[in-house]
Amino acid sequence: MKILMITAVDFLVHTGSGLIASILRKEGHTVRSVFLIKSEIYFDGKDDVSLLKELLKDTDVVMFSVYSPFLLRLIRVTEFIRETYPWLKIIWGGPHCVSAPELSLKYADGVCFAEGDHVVADLVDKLEKGIEAPDTPNMAFNRIGKMVKNDILPPTSDLDFLPFPDYDLDNDFVLDKDLRPLTMETLRGYTPNLPLPYKSFFTITSRGCPHLCSYCNNIRYFQLHGKNSLRFRSVDHVMAELEHMTRKYDFYEIMALVDDDFLARPQKDLEEFARKYKTKINLPFVINISANTYQDKKVEILLDSGLKLVNMGVQSGSQRVIDDVFKRQVNVGKTKEALNRMKPYEKKNNLKIMLDFIIDNPYETTKDIMETYGYIVDLPPGIIVNMYLLSLYPGSPLYDRAINDGFLQPFDEKSFRSFLLFHKNRVRIRYQNNFETFLVMVAHFGWVRRLPKSFFRVIGATGFRRLASLIPMPVYHFIFLNFMFLVNLVIWKIGRKTDR
């Protein structure tokens, strides 16, 4: 069968669509992929979707990998296909469909509302036989205007069964103002220099998360299965993928292992990983960690094999927000303790530490925001601070709470936004458009935190904040974006040259 896979992304990274494409190619189906690469959340008309016509003419089924921040773009493409080729079957999958199958079925013929690894081949085989709404597990279909959900399978337990997500340079395309084949040079150009300024290969070595945060769609898997069990790929399987990708694409400079918590792996696995990684790959790598699983010994095991950066989620300096709003079950004091225990590795092992924070939360008080401000200004300048905007997505408890409290309208696609602070080159503050939030954004720059602590105490004092609040917020946004962002960019580039 001839399948066209469509994914909207900010950068070319290996997503779930790459895995599904690999599975279907392995089964003998012809799969072509189109990556809609655009940082804007809304479809702005600059890309001509009619350029997809030639690919669609020679297609039997169109599959979409749907992430909520890009929903409006994919709706636009779906509508174009409906208008131009109404006979084509349209299947949606991805995180948005797991979270909101009802919303997804407004546009697609069928949606995958759980893991699709073991079912996608069966789905395509039945569609090829002309079955309109297959009884394939983990799938839902529209039948006479009603959603019918098939049975759900247990989560995939054997992750080594899965092939590697891979770019097929002969059958993949990029749509960014024009449609072009995905070549080695194009792939290099769209590969992100994140979280460090090096060409980064992203992969996930496990599934599941030890947290059940109220803002994350991971909780949806808990609702589906009664648990969100951690499952790990074997070390050999991970090594085989990394060896394959670094041989095929020699421009990758750093490996980003973006598991929700890499240190959740048993210590024995980490020892095996460190030993084999140093021998077979020997490139810098970064990991995500949690304060709840942090152990000095586990970090020390990885340092000698190339660990360059650890990324830990703090999310808020307010324990009230952590407990009552985010339901994160991580003590703020514990994140500070983990940070203090990692600090000796900064100088001794040249380890970089990055912390994540979430701002623009409608349930924050001024006191909560200032507690986050205090947490950040106390950080050493060398600590990298990632600042994200709270994104409320269907399927998460915080989304439902926000609807009940009148912050959102149910299933309002226009309410979805990117979690990136510099999205569309402007700050999209929605709920906390106040001076306190501006202070947090300013303090997150490491070069700003080099200023004397007395400066932060003065601008954070109640009297100063009241006076500063009289100035319209657009003025602060102009200053923030047009001055501080540019200065930070210069320092970032200087830092990259220094590291090299």
URMOJO-V218619 format. One record per backbone hydrogen bond with DSSP energy under -1.0 kcal/mol. NH is the residue of the N-H (numbers start at 1). CO is the residue of the C=O. E is the energy in kcal/mol with one decimal. If there is no record, write none. Layout:
nh:NH co:CO e:E
nh:NH co:CO e:E
This chain:
nh:3 co:30 e:-3.1
nh:4 co:61 e:-2.4
nh:5 co:32 e:-3.4
nh:6 co:63 e:-3.0
nh:7 co:34 e:-2.4
nh:9 co:36 e:-2.2
nh:12 co:190 e:-2.2
nh:13 co:11 e:-1.2
nh:19 co:15 e:-1.1
nh:20 co:16 e:-2.3
nh:21 co:17 e:-2.5
nh:22 co:18 e:-1.9
nh:23 co:19 e:-2.2
nh:24 co:20 e:-2.4
nh:25 co:21 e:-2.5
nh:26 co:22 e:-2.1
nh:27 co:23 e:-1.1
nh:28 co:25 e:-1.6
nh:29 co:24 e:-2.2
nh:30 co:1 e:-1.9
nh:32 co:3 e:-2.5
nh:33 co:171 e:-1.3
nh:34 co:5 e:-3.1
nh:35 co:173 e:-2.4
nh:36 co:7 e:-3.4
nh:37 co:35 e:-1.0
nh:37 co:175 e:-1.2
nh:38 co:9 e:-1.5
nh:51 co:48 e:-2.2
nh:52 co:49 e:-2.1
nh:53 co:50 e:-1.8
nh:56 co:52 e:-2.6
nh:57 co:53 e:-2.2
nh:59 co:56 e:-1.3
nh:60 co:2 e:-3.0
nh:61 co:2 e:-1.8
nh:62 co:89 e:-2.9
nh:63 co:4 e:-2.9
nh:64 co:91 e:-2.7
nh:65 co:6 e:-2.4
nh:66 co:93 e:-3.2
nh:70 co:67 e:-1.8
nh:71 co:68 e:-1.8
nh:74 co:70 e:-1.8
nh:75 co:71 e:-2.4
nh:76 co:72 e:-2.0
nh:77 co:73 e:-1.9
nh:78 co:74 e:-2.5
nh:79 co:75 e:-2.8
nh:80 co:76 e:-1.9
nh:81 co:77 e:-2.2
nh:82 co:78 e:-2.4
nh:83 co:79 e:-2.3
nh:84 co:80 e:-2.3
nh:85 co:81 e:-3.1
nh:88 co:85 e:-1.9
nh:89 co:60 e:-1.2
nh:91 co:62 e:-2.7
nh:92 co:110 e:-2.5
nh:93 co:64 e:-2.2
nh:96 co:66 e:-2.2
nh:98 co:94 e:-1.8
nh:99 co:95 e:-2.1
nh:100 co:96 e:-2.6
nh:104 co:100 e:-2.0
nh:105 co:101 e:-2.0
nh:106 co:103 e:-1.2
nh:107 co:104 e:-1.9
nh:108 co:104 e:-2.0
nh:109 co:90 e:-2.1
nh:110 co:90 e:-1.3
nh:111 co:140 e:-2.5
nh:112 co:92 e:-2.3
nh:113 co:138 e:-1.8
nh:120 co:116 e:-2.0
nh:123 co:119 e:-2.5
nh:124 co:120 e:-2.4
nh:125 co:121 e:-2.3
nh:126 co:122 e:-2.1
nh:127 co:123 e:-2.3
nh:128 co:124 e:-2.3
nh:130 co:127 e:-1.5
nh:131 co:126 e:-2.1
nh:138 co:151 e:-3.1
nh:139 co:136 e:-1.1
nh:140 co:111 e:-2.5
nh:141 co:148 e:-2.2
nh:142 co:109 e:-1.3
nh:143 co:146 e:-3.2
nh:146 co:143 e:-1.3
nh:148 co:141 e:-2.7
nh:150 co:139 e:-2.8
nh:159 co:157 e:-1.1
nh:161 co:158 e:-1.1
nh:162 co:159 e:-1.2
nh:171 co:168 e:-1.8
nh:172 co:168 e:-1.0
nh:173 co:33 e:-2.9
nh:174 co:180 e:-2.8
nh:175 co:35 e:-2.6
nh:176 co:178 e:-2.3
nh:178 co:176 e:-1.1
nh:180 co:174 e:-2.4
nh:182 co:172 e:-3.0
nh:183 co:181 e:-1.0
nh:187 co:183 e:-2.8
nh:188 co:184 e:-2.2
nh:189 co:185 e:-2.2
nh:190 co:186 e:-1.8
nh:198 co:196 e:-3.0
nh:200 co:192 e:-2.3
nh:201 co:254 e:-2.3
nh:203 co:256 e:-2.2
nh:207 co:231 e:-2.6
nh:214 co:326 e:-2.7
nh:216 co:213 e:-1.3
nh:219 co:216 e:-1.2
nh:220 co:217 e:-1.3
nh:223 co:219 e:-2.0
nh:224 co:220 e:-2.0
nh:225 co:221 e:-2.5
nh:226 co:222 e:-2.4
nh:231 co:207 e:-2.6
nh:233 co:205 e:-2.7
nh:238 co:234 e:-2.0
nh:239 co:235 e:-2.7
nh:240 co:236 e:-2.2
nh:241 co:237 e:-1.8
nh:242 co:238 e:-2.5
nh:243 co:239 e:-2.8
nh:244 co:240 e:-2.2
nh:245 co:241 e:-2.7
nh:246 co:242 e:-2.4
nh:247 co:243 e:-1.8
nh:248 co:244 e:-2.3
nh:249 co:245 e:-2.7
nh:252 co:249 e:-1.1
nh:253 co:199 e:-2.9
nh:254 co:199 e:-1.6
nh:255 co:284 e:-2.4
nh:256 co:201 e:-3.3
nh:257 co:286 e:-2.4
nh:258 co:203 e:-2.2
nh:258 co:256 e:-1.1
nh:262 co:288 e:-2.9
nh:264 co:261 e:-1.5
nh:265 co:262 e:-1.4
nh:270 co:266 e:-1.8
nh:271 co:267 e:-2.2
nh:272 co:268 e:-2.0
nh:273 co:269 e:-2.9
nh:274 co:270 e:-2.8
nh:275 co:271 e:-2.0
nh:276 co:272 e:-2.3
nh:277 co:273 e:-3.0
nh:278 co:274 e:-1.9
nh:279 co:275 e:-1.1
nh:280 co:276 e:-2.9
nh:281 co:277 e:-2.4
nh:282 co:277 e:-2.4
nh:285 co:306 e:-2.1
nh:286 co:255 e:-2.4
nh:287 co:309 e:-1.8
nh:289 co:311 e:-2.9
nh:299 co:295 e:-1.8
nh:300 co:296 e:-2.7
nh:301 co:297 e:-1.8
nh:302 co:298 e:-1.0
nh:303 co:299 e:-1.5
nh:306 co:303 e:-1.2
nh:307 co:302 e:-1.6
nh:308 co:285 e:-3.3
nh:309 co:285 e:-1.1
nh:310 co:352 e:-2.0
nh:311 co:287 e:-2.5
nh:312 co:354 e:-2.8
nh:314 co:356 e:-2.1
nh:315 co:356 e:-3.3
nh:316 co:314 e:-1.9
nh:322 co:318 e:-2.1
nh:323 co:319 e:-2.7
nh:324 co:320 e:-3.1
nh:325 co:321 e:-1.3
nh:326 co:321 e:-3.1
nh:328 co:322 e:-2.3
nh:335 co:331 e:-1.6
nh:336 co:332 e:-1.8
nh:337 co:333 e:-2.1
nh:338 co:334 e:-2.6
nh:339 co:335 e:-2.3
nh:340 co:336 e:-2.5
nh:341 co:337 e:-2.0
nh:342 co:338 e:-1.3
nh:343 co:339 e:-1.4
nh:345 co:342 e:-1.7
nh:346 co:343 e:-1.7
nh:348 co:344 e:-1.7
nh:349 co:345 e:-1.8
nh:351 co:345 e:-1.8
nh:352 co:308 e:-2.7
nh:354 co:310 e:-2.7
nh:355 co:384 e:-2.7
nh:356 co:312 e:-2.2
nh:357 co:386 e:-2.2
nh:358 co:315 e:-2.4
nh:359 co:388 e:-3.2
nh:364 co:361 e:-1.8
nh:369 co:365 e:-2.3
nh:370 co:366 e:-2.3
nh:371 co:367 e:-1.6
nh:372 co:368 e:-1.8
nh:373 co:369 e:-2.3
nh:374 co:370 e:-2.5
nh:375 co:371 e:-2.0
nh:376 co:372 e:-2.4
nh:377 co:373 e:-2.7
nh:378 co:374 e:-1.2
nh:379 co:376 e:-1.8
nh:383 co:380 e:-1.7
nh:384 co:353 e:-2.6
nh:386 co:355 e:-3.4
nh:388 co:357 e:-2.6
nh:389 co:419 e:-2.1
nh:390 co:359 e:-2.5
nh:396 co:393 e:-1.6
nh:398 co:214 e:-2.6
nh:400 co:396 e:-1.7
nh:401 co:397 e:-2.3
nh:402 co:398 e:-2.2
nh:403 co:399 e:-1.9
nh:404 co:400 e:-2.3
nh:405 co:401 e:-1.9
nh:406 co:403 e:-1.4
nh:407 co:402 e:-2.6
nh:412 co:409 e:-1.4
nh:415 co:412 e:-2.0
nh:416 co:413 e:-1.4
nh:423 co:420 e:-1.3
nh:425 co:422 e:-2.1
nh:426 co:423 e:-1.7
nh:434 co:432 e:-2.3
nh:438 co:434 e:-1.6
nh:439 co:435 e:-2.2
nh:440 co:436 e:-1.8
nh:441 co:437 e:-2.2
nh:442 co:438 e:-2.2
nh:443 co:439 e:-2.7
nh:444 co:440 e:-1.1
nh:445 co:442 e:-1.4
nh:449 co:445 e:-1.5
nh:451 co:448 e:-2.0
nh:455 co:452 e:-1.3
nh:457 co:453 e:-2.0
nh:458 co:454 e:-2.1
nh:459 co:455 e:-2.3
nh:460 co:456 e:-1.3
nh:461 co:458 e:-1.2
nh:465 co:461 e:-2.4
nh:466 co:462 e:-2.2
nh:467 co:463 e:-1.9
nh:468 co:464 e:-2.9
nh:469 co:465 e:-1.7
nh:470 co:467 e:-1.4
nh:471 co:468 e:-1.5
nh:475 co:472 e:-1.4
nh:477 co:473 e:-2.3
nh:478 co:474 e:-2.2
nh:479 co:475 e:-2.0
nh:480 co:476 e:-2.9
nh:481 co:477 e:-2.5
nh:482 co:478 e:-2.3
nh:483 co:479 e:-1.5
nh:484 co:479 e:-1.3
nh:485 co:480 e:-1.4
nh:487 co:483 e:-2.3
nh:488 co:484 e:-2.7
nh:489 co:485 e:-2.0
nh:490 co:486 e:-2.0
nh:491 co:487 e:-2.3
nh:492 co:488 e:-2.4
nh:493 co:489 e:-2.1
nh:494 co:490 e:-2.3
nh:495 co:491 e:-2.6
nh:496 co:492 e:-1.8
nh:497 co:493 e:-1.9
nh:498 co:494 e:-2.2
nh:499 co:495 e:-2.5
nh:500 co:496 e:-1.6
